[in-house]
Amino acid sequence: MNSRSWLLCVLLSTGQLSIAAESSLLQRSAGKYVITLRPPPDGIYAQEETEIEFRIVDTSRDDPLTGSAPVIRAQIDVGIEMPSMPGMPAFHELAHAEGVPGDFGVHPTFAHGGDYVIRLSVTPPEDRAFQVEFPISVQDASNARNRKHTPPRFSLELSASPKTPKPGEPVDLRLLVRDREKPKEVFNQFERAHEEFMHLVIVRDDLREFAHEHPTLGTDGTFVLRYQFKSAGEYHLFADVAPRNAGSQVLMAKLKVAGKTSARVTFEPRPAAQEIEGLHVELKTHAVAAKRTTEVAFTVDPAAGLQPYLGARAHLIAIHRDAVTFVHAHPDESRPSNGNFVFRGRFPQPGQYRIWIQFKRNDLLVTGEFTLEAKDN
């Protein structure tokens, strides 16, 4: 065999191995049934509604011309979760039938990129239920900038009274979650995530002002919050919510606060070690890889008196200097604490982030402000 023929054989074998590996990832067997996952051909992206399809066939009814018989009228419960972030609410939906017999689909929206698991609980007609699962990879929203994408299913509608608030004066904020499938209705079915129906993070667009609030949910689905802005400027409000069975969603709205705006301050790094409320709080991780699930470590000394806060040891909120890219993470609860916090999160794009860590000690809420850089892989 000459070198050219040898190279061709290697390329063909490599291609066959690649196809086989891909098939093993996208196909599962359960007794006589074969389930094939069909993600979108151009990939799955965060912060946009996507369509994930799968096909189910019965190999015991095989036709030499058409192949295995499609399974129709099956009940399929679809769950999607992120194992690396177990506290994050899961997506949960009954699959709908597509136009081709044996084909089914769901339309999830992922809050951020990362590695997820999709679990199918299938009940075929007149047969026992079975379960299969597939790993799926979701790309960050920043990777989708140069392609046409589908907007997310949910959006946030914000109104204020007075309409143009002033610094230091009380303002009533009214927040509505809209579902594109029923745009004239106020969505009113939410799951609690870390003890609250909504985590509302309010920042000025230069990241000089920060607040983490929890609006009250009314019976009609309206979230309300009375708040006082400290200074004039444009504010970005990030609502971290979990519409029932739709998984975690991060929705953003903007609001201008009247008055003379001080000159924008250049993004300034914060010290990695700080004395806060008599505690030594230190950011141990100074840089992470962007677009990967990664760890961020903090230490608090002394550790005596630390308490859970909103169902977790602590909360980490990170916002890119663009004031739009948002991250909300929690510590790995499987590790002992003793004043050590290891958060698992994902930073969707490279650059500098302002980080706020919040925890409780002796019934006092402590907030520390730091800087972290996410580097391009």
C-alpha positions as CSV (number, residue, x, y, z in Angstrom):
1,M,0.0,0.0,0.0
2,N,1.5,3.4,-1.0
3,S,1.4,6.4,1.3
4,R,-1.5,8.0,-0.5
5,S,-3.7,4.9,-0.1
6,W,-2.6,4.5,3.5
7,L,-3.6,8.1,4.2
8,L,-7.0,7.6,2.5
9,C,-7.7,4.5,4.6
10,V,-6.8,6.4,7.8
11,L,-9.1,9.3,6.9
12,L,-12.0,6.9,6.1
13,S,-11.4,5.0,9.3
14,T,-11.3,8.2,11.3
15,G,-14.5,9.4,9.7
16,Q,-16.2,6.1,10.4
17,L,-15.1,6.3,14.0
18,S,-16.4,9.9,14.3
19,I,-19.8,8.9,12.8
20,A,-19.9,5.9,15.2
21,A,-19.1,8.1,18.2
22,E,-21.7,10.7,17.2
23,S,-24.3,7.9,16.7
24,S,-23.6,6.6,20.2
25,L,-24.2,10.0,21.6
26,L,-27.4,10.6,19.7
27,Q,-29.0,7.1,20.0
28,R,-30.2,5.0,22.9
29,S,-31.9,1.6,23.1
30,A,-34.4,0.4,25.6
31,G,-35.6,-3.2,24.9
32,K,-37.2,-3.3,21.5
33,Y,-37.2,0.6,21.2
34,V,-34.6,2.8,19.7
35,I,-34.6,6.5,20.4
36,T,-32.6,9.0,18.3
37,L,-32.0,12.5,19.4
38,R,-32.1,15.3,16.8
39,P,-30.6,18.6,18.0
40,P,-30.6,21.6,15.7
41,P,-28.0,21.1,13.0
42,D,-26.3,24.4,13.8
43,G,-26.2,23.7,17.5
44,I,-28.0,24.8,20.6
45,Y,-27.5,28.3,21.9
46,A,-28.3,30.0,25.2
47,Q,-31.0,32.7,25.6
48,E,-33.0,31.7,22.5
49,E,-35.8,29.2,22.1
50,T,-34.6,26.1,20.4
51,E,-36.3,23.0,19.1
52,I,-35.0,19.6,20.1
53,E,-36.5,16.6,18.3
54,F,-36.2,12.9,18.8
55,R,-37.6,9.8,17.0
56,I,-38.8,6.6,18.6
57,V,-39.1,3.3,16.6
58,D,-40.1,-0.3,17.5
59,T,-37.5,-2.7,16.2
60,S,-39.8,-5.7,16.8
61,R,-41.9,-4.5,13.9
62,D,-39.4,-4.2,11.1
63,D,-40.3,-3.7,7.5
64,P,-37.6,-4.5,4.9
65,L,-38.5,-1.4,2.9
66,T,-39.4,1.2,5.5
67,G,-37.4,0.0,8.5
68,S,-38.6,-0.2,12.1
69,A,-42.1,1.0,12.8
70,P,-42.5,4.4,14.3
71,V,-44.0,4.7,17.8
72,I,-47.1,6.9,17.8
73,R,-49.3,8.2,20.6
74,A,-46.6,7.7,23.2
75,Q,-46.6,9.9,26.3
76,I,-43.2,11.4,26.7
77,D,-42.1,13.4,29.8
78,V,-39.0,15.5,29.0
79,G,-36.7,16.8,31.7
80,I,-33.6,18.9,31.2
81,E,-31.2,19.7,34.0
82,M,-27.6,20.8,34.6
83,P,-25.7,18.3,36.8
84,S,-22.9,20.8,37.6
85,M,-25.5,23.2,39.0
86,P,-28.0,21.0,40.9
87,G,-29.8,24.0,42.5
88,M,-30.9,25.3,39.2
89,P,-34.6,24.7,38.4
90,A,-35.1,22.1,35.6
91,F,-37.0,22.3,32.3
92,H,-39.9,19.9,32.3
93,E,-42.5,19.4,29.5
94,L,-44.6,16.8,27.8
95,A,-43.3,16.4,24.3
96,H,-45.6,17.2,21.4
97,A,-45.9,15.0,18.2
98,E,-44.3,16.4,15.1
99,G,-45.7,16.0,11.6
100,V,-43.9,12.7,10.9
101,P,-45.1,9.6,12.8
102,G,-42.6,8.6,15.5
103,D,-41.1,12.2,15.7
104,F,-41.6,14.3,18.9
105,G,-40.2,17.6,20.1
106,V,-39.8,20.2,22.8
107,H,-38.8,23.9,22.7
108,P,-36.6,24.8,25.7
109,T,-34.8,28.1,26.3
110,F,-31.5,27.7,28.2
111,A,-30.5,30.6,30.5
112,H,-26.8,30.0,29.8
113,G,-24.4,27.7,28.1
114,G,-22.9,24.5,29.5
115,D,-23.4,20.7,29.6
116,Y,-26.9,19.5,30.3
117,V,-28.7,16.2,30.5
118,I,-32.0,15.6,28.7
119,R,-34.0,12.8,30.2
120,L,-36.9,11.1,28.4
121,S,-39.5,9.2,30.3
122,V,-41.4,7.3,27.6
123,T,-44.7,5.4,28.0
124,P,-45.5,3.7,24.7
125,P,-49.2,2.7,24.0
126,E,-50.1,-0.5,25.9
127,D,-46.5,-1.1,27.1
128,R,-44.4,-0.4,30.1
129,A,-42.6,3.0,30.6
130,F,-38.9,3.3,30.2
131,Q,-36.3,6.1,30.6
132,V,-33.3,7.1,28.6
133,E,-31.0,10.2,28.8
134,F,-28.6,12.1,26.5
135,P,-25.9,14.6,27.2
136,I,-26.4,17.9,25.4
137,S,-24.0,20.8,25.0
138,V,-25.4,24.4,24.9
139,Q,-23.2,27.1,23.4
140,D,-23.1,30.6,25.0
141,A,-25.3,33.3,23.6
142,S,-22.2,35.3,22.5
143,N,-21.4,32.6,20.0
144,A,-24.6,33.3,18.2
145,R,-24.0,36.9,17.3
146,N,-23.3,36.3,13.7
147,R,-26.3,34.0,13.0
148,K,-30.1,34.5,12.9
149,H,-31.5,33.3,16.1
150,T,-34.9,32.7,17.6
151,P,-35.8,35.0,20.6
152,P,-36.4,33.5,24.0
153,R,-39.9,32.5,24.9
154,F,-40.1,34.8,27.9
155,S,-39.6,38.5,28.3
156,L,-39.7,41.1,31.1
157,E,-42.0,44.1,31.1
158,L,-41.1,46.8,33.6
159,S,-43.1,49.9,34.7
160,A,-42.4,52.4,37.4
161,S,-44.5,54.8,39.4
162,P,-43.6,57.6,39.2
163,K,-42.7,56.9,35.6
164,T,-39.4,58.8,35.8
165,P,-38.0,58.1,39.3
166,K,-35.6,60.5,41.1
167,P,-32.7,59.5,43.3
168,G,-33.7,59.1,47.0
169,E,-37.4,59.0,46.3
170,P,-39.5,55.9,46.7
171,V,-40.6,54.3,43.5
172,D,-43.0,51.4,42.9
173,L,-41.6,48.9,40.4
174,R,-44.0,46.6,38.6
175,L,-42.6,43.6,36.7
176,L,-44.5,41.3,34.4
177,V,-43.2,38.1,32.8
178,R,-44.6,37.7,29.3
179,D,-44.9,34.4,27.4
180,R,-44.6,34.7,23.7
181,E,-47.1,31.9,23.3
182,K,-49.7,34.0,25.1
183,P,-48.5,37.6,24.7
184,K,-51.7,39.2,26.0
185,E,-51.7,37.3,29.3
186,V,-49.5,37.9,32.4
187,F,-47.6,34.7,33.1
188,N,-48.4,33.7,36.7
189,Q,-47.0,30.2,37.3
190,F,-43.5,30.2,38.9
191,E,-41.3,27.9,40.9
192,R,-39.3,29.0,43.9
193,A,-35.5,29.0,43.4
194,H,-33.5,29.5,46.5
195,E,-36.5,30.3,48.6
196,E,-37.8,33.1,46.3
197,F,-39.9,33.4,43.1
198,M,-37.7,36.2,41.8
199,H,-34.2,37.3,42.4
200,L,-33.9,40.9,41.1
201,V,-30.5,42.3,40.6
202,I,-30.3,46.1,40.0
203,V,-27.1,47.7,38.8
204,R,-26.3,51.1,37.2
205,D,-24.8,50.7,33.8
206,D,-21.4,51.6,35.0
207,L,-21.7,48.9,37.8
208,R,-21.2,51.6,40.5
209,E,-24.5,50.7,42.1
210,F,-25.8,47.2,43.1
211,A,-28.8,45.7,44.8
212,H,-30.2,42.2,45.1
213,E,-33.9,42.3,45.9
214,H,-36.9,40.0,46.0
215,P,-40.1,41.5,44.7
216,T,-43.4,40.2,46.0
217,L,-45.5,38.0,43.7
218,G,-49.2,38.8,43.4
219,T,-51.9,36.3,42.6
220,D,-52.2,37.8,39.1
221,G,-48.5,37.1,38.3
222,T,-47.4,40.7,38.9
223,F,-44.1,41.2,40.9
224,V,-44.0,44.5,42.9
225,L,-41.1,46.2,44.7
226,R,-40.8,49.5,46.4
227,Y,-37.3,50.8,46.0
228,Q,-35.1,53.9,46.2
229,F,-32.4,54.5,43.7
230,K,-29.3,56.2,45.1
231,S,-28.2,58.1,42.0
232,A,-29.3,59.2,38.5
233,G,-28.4,57.2,35.4
234,E,-29.5,54.2,33.5
235,Y,-30.1,51.0,35.4
236,H,-30.3,47.4,34.3
237,L,-32.6,45.1,36.1
238,F,-32.0,41.4,35.8
239,A,-34.9,39.1,36.9
240,D,-33.7,35.6,37.7
241,V,-37.0,33.6,37.6
242,A,-38.2,30.0,37.0
243,P,-41.5,29.9,35.0
244,R,-43.1,26.6,35.9
245,N,-41.5,23.6,34.0
246,A,-39.5,26.0,31.8
247,G,-36.2,26.0,33.8
248,S,-34.2,28.9,35.0
249,Q,-34.5,32.2,33.0
250,V,-32.7,35.5,33.2
251,L,-34.7,38.4,31.8
252,M,-33.5,42.0,31.6
253,A,-35.2,45.4,31.5
254,K,-33.8,49.0,31.6
255,L,-34.9,52.1,33.5
256,K,-33.7,55.7,33.6
257,V,-33.5,57.5,36.9
258,A,-33.8,61.3,36.5
259,G,-31.2,63.8,37.6
260,K,-27.7,64.9,36.9
261,T,-25.6,62.0,36.1
262,S,-22.1,61.9,37.5
263,A,-19.2,61.3,35.0
264,R,-18.9,57.7,34.2
265,V,-16.1,56.0,36.1
266,T,-13.6,53.8,34.4
267,F,-14.0,50.2,35.4
268,E,-11.6,49.8,38.3
269,P,-10.4,46.5,39.7
270,R,-11.3,45.7,43.3
271,P,-8.8,44.3,45.8
272,A,-8.7,40.5,46.0
273,A,-8.5,40.7,49.8
274,Q,-10.8,43.0,51.8
275,E,-11.9,43.6,55.4
276,I,-15.7,43.6,55.4
277,E,-17.9,43.9,58.6
278,G,-14.9,42.7,60.7
279,L,-14.2,39.7,58.4
280,H,-11.3,39.0,56.1
281,V,-12.9,38.1,52.8
282,E,-10.6,37.0,50.0
283,L,-11.1,36.1,46.3
284,K,-8.7,33.2,45.7
285,T,-9.5,32.9,42.0
286,H,-8.3,35.8,39.9
287,A,-8.9,34.5,36.4
288,V,-11.1,31.8,34.8
289,A,-11.6,30.4,31.4
290,A,-14.5,32.0,29.6
291,K,-17.3,29.8,28.1
292,R,-16.6,26.9,30.4
293,T,-18.2,25.7,33.6
294,T,-15.5,26.7,36.1
295,E,-14.8,27.2,39.8
296,V,-14.4,30.5,41.7
297,A,-13.1,30.3,45.3
298,F,-13.6,32.7,48.2
299,T,-12.5,32.4,51.8
300,V,-14.1,34.1,54.9
301,D,-12.2,34.4,58.2
302,P,-13.3,33.9,60.9
303,A,-15.9,31.3,59.8
304,A,-17.7,31.2,63.1
305,G,-21.3,32.3,62.9
306,L,-21.8,31.7,59.1
307,Q,-25.4,30.9,58.2
308,P,-27.3,29.8,55.1
309,Y,-28.7,32.6,53.0
310,L,-31.6,32.0,50.7
311,G,-31.1,28.3,50.7
312,A,-27.4,28.3,50.0
313,R,-24.2,29.0,51.8
314,A,-23.7,32.1,49.7
315,H,-24.6,33.7,46.4
316,L,-22.3,35.0,43.7
317,I,-23.5,37.5,41.2
318,A,-21.2,38.5,38.4
319,I,-21.8,41.1,35.6
320,H,-19.5,41.8,32.7
321,R,-18.3,45.3,32.3
322,D,-20.7,45.6,29.4
323,A,-23.4,45.6,32.1
324,V,-25.5,43.1,30.1
325,T,-23.8,39.7,30.6
326,F,-25.1,38.2,33.8
327,V,-24.0,35.2,36.0
328,H,-25.6,33.9,39.2
329,A,-23.9,31.0,40.9
330,H,-23.9,29.1,44.2
331,P,-21.3,27.2,46.2
332,D,-20.7,23.5,45.8
333,E,-22.6,22.2,48.8
334,S,-20.9,18.8,48.6
335,R,-17.7,20.3,49.9
336,P,-17.1,21.1,53.6
337,S,-17.2,24.9,54.2
338,N,-15.2,26.2,57.2
339,G,-15.2,29.6,55.6
340,N,-14.3,28.2,52.1
341,F,-16.7,28.8,49.3
342,V,-16.2,27.2,45.9
343,F,-18.8,28.4,43.4
344,R,-19.5,26.7,40.1
345,G,-20.4,29.0,37.3
346,R,-20.0,29.9,33.7
347,F,-18.8,33.2,32.3
348,P,-20.3,33.5,28.8
349,Q,-17.7,35.9,27.3
350,P,-14.1,37.0,28.0
351,G,-13.4,40.2,29.8
352,Q,-13.6,41.7,33.3
353,Y,-16.5,41.1,35.6
354,R,-17.6,42.8,38.7
355,I,-18.4,40.1,41.3
356,W,-20.6,40.5,44.4
357,I,-20.5,37.7,47.0
358,Q,-23.3,37.7,49.6
359,F,-23.6,35.5,52.7
360,K,-25.0,35.7,56.2
361,R,-23.1,35.8,59.5
362,N,-24.8,36.2,62.9
363,D,-28.0,37.3,61.1
364,L,-26.1,40.1,59.2
365,L,-26.1,40.1,55.4
366,V,-22.5,40.7,54.2
367,T,-21.8,41.8,50.6
368,G,-18.3,41.9,49.1
369,E,-17.4,43.4,45.8
370,F,-14.5,42.1,43.7
371,T,-13.1,41.8,40.2
372,L,-12.5,38.7,38.1
373,E,-11.2,38.2,34.6
374,A,-12.5,35.6,32.2
375,K,-10.0,34.7,29.6
376,D,-10.7,33.5,26.1
377,N,-9.8,29.8,25.7
